[in-house]
Amino acid sequence: MDWLTETKIPVGKTARAAFDWLQDNGAWFFDGLAEGLEALISALLWALQTPSPFLVIAAFVALSWVLQRSWKTALLVALGFAFILNQGYWEETTESLTLVLAASAVCMGLGVPIGIAAAHRPRLYRVMRPVLDLMQTLPTFVYLIPAIVFFGIGMVPGLIATVIFVLPAPIRLTHLGVSSTPQPLLEAAQAFGATPRQSLWKVELPWAMPQIMAGLNQTIMLSLSMVVIAALVGADGLGVPVVRALNQVNTALGFESGFIIVVVAIVLDRMLRVERR
């Protein structure tokens, strides 16, 4: 077996050389990206933390009513946020929501157009598929290393690691929704003289909307699952008390903060659940 280990393929060395080259030659890009993401994070934090918590809760309840038209869902959202206030985790919750909302905005802004392009170009999707598999199966802690190298510590590297981990979900579900549009619908649109752009906006996207919303739902849930990992690189939020509880072996703090994460996940899931009618 010695002959096999002596000819080790330099995967690690190649990756380190690539990161060193990017760090030396792409500092201007990463600095600009960090400034843009910091501006987005600051704006979301301001919107969630400046008003009274009751105004923010009322806005989420109103949004849940607009999306679901169900008083039960609206009541569940109100009770969930009231419980968070009762437990004293409002500031941490808004910080985690900032990370989740920022990651969702970036992922949907990139994932939906890429998913549409992949649905219209099967060869492109075949090339993308192994890359998407790698992004989803590579341990999430590995993403923290280049994030720290390029962006330091704080909310930005946590956001970058979250986006890399979550991005395949909206791409795959958008691709599924657009590519599963019934051919008779497309043929009918073409028969009435619809251009490819009109077919996309009037036929394919409305048909794919449940899958796209499912992609948004999965994006938010996966982003929320990253709050603890993001806390390891200095990101604020609900992951911080979980990490503190782990370091102190504090069962009460760990269960309390973990249960708050579950409540936030349930609230967001019920708000965004969309079914084809």
Salt bridges, closest charged atoms under 4 A:
ASP133 OD1 - ARG172 NH2 2.38
GLU204 OE1 - HIS120 NE2 3.00
ASP269 OD2 - ARG270 NH1 2.54
ASP269 OD2 - ARG273 NH2 2.68
